[in-house]
Amino acid sequence: MGETIELSVAQGIWDLIIEVINVIAEFIACDPFELTQNVINNSNQIKVVKQAFDRLELAGAMA
């Protein structure tokens, strides 16, 4: 159950990050995927969030 809660929190954080990036991409008229990649590649904090989410997602898939 703890892993499910962690995955839900990580998913929520990741969804919020993506939503913000999509709004910014629309505002500055650029590709949201490219902007997302640039943000991930240039932000250690977001890299850590994505890596944590990927690990939790993998653990959930293995359960």
For each residue, the residues with C-beta under 8 A, 3 or more apart:
1: 4 5
2: 5 6
3: 6 7 56 59 60 63
4: 1 7 8 60
5: 1 2 8 9
6: 2 3 9 10 56
7: 3 4 10 11 56 57 59 60
8: 4 5 11 12
9: 5 6 12 13
10: 6 7 13 14 49 52 53 56 57
11: 7 8 14 15 53
12: 8 9 15 16
13: 9 10 16 17 49 53
14: 10 11 17 18 49 50 53
15: 11 12 18 19
16: 12 13 19 20
17: 13 14 20 21 46 49
18: 14 15 21 22 36
19: 15 16 22 23
20: 16 17 23 24
21: 17 18 24 25 32 35 36 39
22: 18 19 25 26 32
23: 19 20 26 27
24: 20 21 27 28 35
25: 21 22 28 29 30 31 32 35 36
26: 22 23 29 32
27: 23 24
28: 24 25
29: 25 26
30: 25 34 35
31: 25 34 35
32: 21 22 25 26 35 36
33: 36 37
34: 30 31 37 38
35: 21 24 25 30 31 32 38 39
36: 18 21 25 32 33 39 40
37: 33 34 40 41
38: 34 35 41 42
39: 21 35 36 42 43 46
40: 36 37 43 46 47 50
41: 37 38 47
42: 38 39
43: 39 40 46 47
44: 47 48
45: 48 49
46: 17 39 40 43 49 50
47: 40 41 43 44 50 51
48: 44 45 51 52
49: 10 13 14 17 45 46 52 53
50: 14 40 46 47 53 54
51: 47 48 54 55
52: 10 48 49 55 56
53: 10 11 13 14 49 50 56 57
54: 50 51 57 58
55: 51 52 58 59
56: 3 6 7 10 52 53 59 60
57: 7 10 53 54 60 61
58: 54 55 61 62
59: 3 7 55 56 62 63
60: 3 4 7 56 57 63
61: 57 58
62: 58 59
63: 3 59 60
